[in-house]
């Protein structure tokens, strides 16, 4: 009786668009033909019971569906669960019953605007009949029709990708992320059979992403917004040091005569500017600085009054080596020299406030996982170049510092001459997507490391 009352309560709370979403997410379990007769939530719940997907002692799939359609209110009120609980549950392999493919399509249907939907219909005018593209047709309706016509499937995403690329690159990115994740699962299954599928290099990447002075400060770095006051306008300065042209280094330093310009770095700088502007930071960028000019710039911001700001962010884009970065003149600057400029003693107005450093450069000249690579020539794609890198012992011996680095000691990082570095582009995407959801900084940086490590596996092989 309580079970029936539960289902009745849910059916009363679900809107028609909720029901359409639930049906769509269940298509791998409840056939389209069977769904066509379902007009009310009660009938949908009955169909789930008939398929063995819903019972009084088995509410897992129902919980997942409500979580997927963002009805956290119903999840909490009627099923006693929460967003955090479901996120943990669905991370367990085999627990999710909604397929990644179905979830991708649903996400696309949620993120397409009304004008984009009209354009999407126009692009499909040769593939689908006009009666399926009228004003009342939803994105979910269109996706179902595309599947029925055979122009959309788990291994047939070309039409969807082509149309999304014409409309909104963020939609295309979701599809590409799905393809990457699908490839990753295949690699894990075929190469490791039940193991995690990642080498100890990734473990070191995860461990090295956050550097702090004592274990007690990790929580502070994980949840900046919860531990630190973060409501000033602007939040603080985001300083970008962006080095591209290393002609002077090639000319003046004999050992650096083969050092290349950092093509693609402007794409990174623009991505950083965009995301930190959205996060309410005042963004300041400096380009092509010599070592001495970098020191002078850092000194300027060290002496600045930050009393009315809650945070300081510094993004360094340059060539580097173990523990250092290069100015455009080829002269070295220890990373620790730059970070220690903002300790409480040297920059009083930032005392007790988070100081965040993101560093895109290399930390040596070795390639991860025994990769052999040639840049600008050779068998591997020359569209990806290797920077040079630094070490991790670079932050002051006090709290309130966070250091995010592209790589671990002794390894190179990767940069596209047109699209920027894998690390910075991934970092900006995750910050933009995850900060509004309230995710902590540790989770974000861990996700960035996961993505960039996998890209290296995918691009260059295990």
Residue pairs with C-beta under 8 A, 6 or more apart in sequence:
2 56
3 56
6 78
6 79
7 41
7 42
7 45
8 42
9 78
10 41
10 45
10 62
10 74
10 78
11 40
11 41
11 42
11 45
13 71
13 74
13 78
14 22
14 41
14 71
14 74
18 41
18 69
18 71
19 38
19 40
19 41
19 44
20 138
20 140
21 68
21 69
21 106
21 140
22 41
22 44
22 65
22 69
23 30
23 35
23 38
23 44
24 102
24 105
24 106
24 109
24 140
24 143
24 144
25 65
25 68
25 69
25 98
25 102
25 103
25 106
26 35
26 44
26 48
26 53
26 65
26 98
27 35
27 102
27 144
28 98
28 99
28 102
29 48
29 51
29 53
29 61
29 97
30 44
30 47
30 48
30 51
32 144
32 148
34 47
35 47
37 43
38 44
38 47
45 54
45 62
48 54
48 61
48 62
49 55
53 61
53 97
54 61
54 62
59 79
60 89
60 95
60 97
61 97
62 79
63 75
63 79
63 81
63 86
63 89
64 86
64 90
64 96
64 97
64 98
65 98
66 72
66 74
66 75
66 79
67 75
67 81
67 83
67 86
67 90
68 98
68 103
68 106
69 106
72 82
72 83
75 81
75 82
75 83
75 86
76 82
89 95
90 96
99 154
100 178
100 181
100 182
101 154
101 178
104 174
104 175
104 178
105 140
105 143
106 140
107 174
108 139
108 143
108 160
108 164
108 171
108 174
108 175
109 138
109 139
109 140
109 143
111 168
111 170
111 171
111 174
112 120
112 139
112 167
112 168
112 171
113 168
116 167
116 168
116 171
117 138
117 139
119 166
119 167
120 139
120 142
120 163
120 167
121 133
121 137
121 142
123 163
123 166
123 167
124 133
124 142
124 146
124 163
125 133
127 146
127 149
127 151
127 159
128 142
128 145
128 146
128 149
132 141
132 142
132 145
133 142
143 152
146 152
146 159
146 160
147 153
150 156
151 159
152 159
152 160
154 182
157 175
157 179
160 175
161 172
161 175
161 176
164 171
164 172
164 175
165 172
173 429
180 451
180 454
180 455
180 458
183 458
184 197
184 454
184 457
184 458
187 197
187 457
187 458
187 462
188 195
188 196
188 197
191 197
191 462
198 453
198 454
198 457
199 369
199 462
201 368
201 369
201 408
201 411
201 453
202 449
202 450
202 453
204 408
205 407
205 408
205 449
205 452
205 453
206 446
206 449
206 450
208 392
208 405
208 408
208 409
209 404
209 405
209 445
209 446
209 448
209 449
210 218
210 221
210 402
210 403
210 404
210 442
210 445
211 392
211 394
211 395
211 401
211 402
211 403
212 218
212 221
212 395
212 399
212 401
212 402
213 395
213 396
213 397
213 398
213 399
213 401
214 399
217 399
217 400
218 442
219 227
220 227
220 228
220 354
220 399
220 400
221 354
221 402
221 441
221 442
222 440
222 441
222 442
222 443
223 440
223 441
223 442
224 230
224 311
224 354
224 356
224 402
224 440
224 441
225 438
226 440
228 310
228 311
228 353
228 354
229 310
230 310
230 311
231 310
232 308
232 309
232 310
233 280
234 280
234 281
234 282
234 309
235 279
235 280
235 281
235 309
235 310
235 311
236 281
236 282
236 306
236 309
236 310
236 311
236 312
236 313
236 353
237 281
237 282
237 284
237 301
237 304
237 306
237 309
237 312
237 313
238 272
238 273
238 276
238 281
238 282
238 283
238 284
238 313
238 314
238 315
239 284
239 286
239 297
239 301
239 312
239 313
239 314
239 315
240 269
240 272
240 273
240 283
240 284
240 285
240 286
240 315
240 317
241 286
241 289
241 294
241 297
241 314
241 315
241 316
241 317
241 318
242 265
242 266
242 268
242 269
242 285
242 286
242 287
242 288
242 317
242 318
243 262
243 265
243 287
243 288
243 289
243 317
243 318
243 319
243 326
243 327
243 328
244 261
244 262
244 263
244 265
244 266
244 287
244 288
245 261
245 288
245 328
246 256
246 259
246 260
246 261
246 262
246 319
246 326
246 328
246 330
247 261
247 328
248 290
248 328
248 329
248 330
249 256
249 259
249 319
249 326
249 327
249 328
249 329
249 330
250 256
250 257
250 258
250 259
250 330
252 329
252 330
253 329
253 330
253 331
256 326
256 330
259 319
259 326
259 330
259 388
260 375
260 376
260 385
262 317
262 318
262 319
262 387
262 415
263 385
263 415
263 417
263 418
264 385
264 415
264 416
264 417
264 418
264 419
264 420
264 421
265 317
265 415
265 420
265 421
266 420
267 416
267 418
267 419
267 420
267 425
268 317
268 360
268 420
268 421
268 424
268 425
269 285
269 287
269 315
269 317
271 420
271 424
271 425
271 428
272 283
272 315
272 358
272 424
272 428
273 283
273 285
274 428
274 432
275 428
275 431
275 432
276 283
276 313
277 283
278 432
279 431
279 435
281 311
281 313
286 293
286 297
288 328
289 297
289 327
289 328
290 327
290 328
290 329
290 331
291 326
291 327
291 329
291 331
291 332
291 333
292 327
292 329
292 331
293 327
294 325
294 327
294 333
294 338
295 333
295 337
298 314
298 338
298 341
299 341
301 312
301 314
302 341
302 342
302 346
302 347
303 347
304 349
305 349
306 312
306 347
306 349
306 350
306 353
307 349
309 353
310 353
310 354
311 353
311 354
311 355
311 356
312 342
312 350
312 353
312 354
312 355
312 356
313 356
313 357
313 358
314 338
314 342
314 355
314 356
314 357
314 358
315 357
315 358
315 359
315 360
315 424
316 325
316 335
316 338
316 357
316 358
316 359
316 360
316 361
317 360
317 361
317 421
317 424
318 325
318 326
318 327
318 360
318 361
319 325
319 326
319 361
319 362
319 387
319 388
320 326
320 335
320 359
320 361
320 362
320 363
320 387
320 388
320 389
320 390
321 332
321 362
321 363
321 364
321 388
321 389
321 390
322 363
322 364
322 389
322 390
322 391
322 409
322 410
323 334
323 335
323 336
323 363
323 390
323 391
323 393
323 394
324 332
324 333
324 334
324 335
324 390
325 332
325 333
325 335
325 338
325 359
325 361
325 390
326 332
326 333
326 388
327 333
334 394
335 359
335 390
335 391
335 394
336 393
336 394
336 395
336 396
338 357
339 355
339 357
339 394
339 395
339 396
339 401
339 403
340 346
340 396
341 347
342 350
342 355
342 396
342 401
343 396
343 398
344 350
344 351
344 352
344 398
344 400
351 400
352 400
353 400
354 400
354 401
354 402
355 400
355 401
355 402
356 401
356 402
356 404
357 395
357 401
357 402
357 403
357 404
358 404
358 405
358 424
358 427
359 390
359 403
359 404
359 405
359 406
360 387
360 406
360 413
360 415
360 421
360 423
360 424
361 387
361 388
361 389
361 390
361 406
361 413
362 386
362 387
362 388
362 389
362 390
362 406
362 407
362 411
362 412
362 413
363 388
363 389
363 390
363 391
363 392
363 405
363 407
363 408
363 409
363 410
363 411
363 412
363 413
364 388
364 389
364 409
364 410
364 411
364 412
365 386
365 388
365 412
366 410
366 411
366 412
367 373
367 386
367 411
367 412
367 460
368 407
368 411
368 412
368 456
369 456
369 457
369 460
369 461
369 462
371 456
371 460
371 461
372 380
373 380
373 384
373 386
373 460
374 380
374 382
375 382
375 384
375 385
375 386
376 382
376 385
380 460
381 459
383 416
383 417
383 418
384 414
384 415
384 416
384 459
385 414
385 415
385 416
385 417
386 412
386 413
386 414
386 415
387 406
387 412
387 413
387 414
387 415
387 421
388 412
389 406
389 407
389 409
389 410
389 411
389 412
389 413
390 405
391 409
392 403
392 405
392 408
392 409
394 403
395 401
395 403
402 441
404 427
404 445
404 448
406 413
406 421
406 422
406 423
406 424
406 452
407 413
407 423
413 421
413 422
413 423
414 421
414 422
414 455
414 456
414 459
415 421
415 422
416 422
419 425
422 451
422 452
422 455
422 456
423 448
423 452
426 448
426 451
426 452
426 455
427 444
427 445
427 448
430 444
430 447
430 448
430 451
431 444
434 443
434 444
434 447
435 444
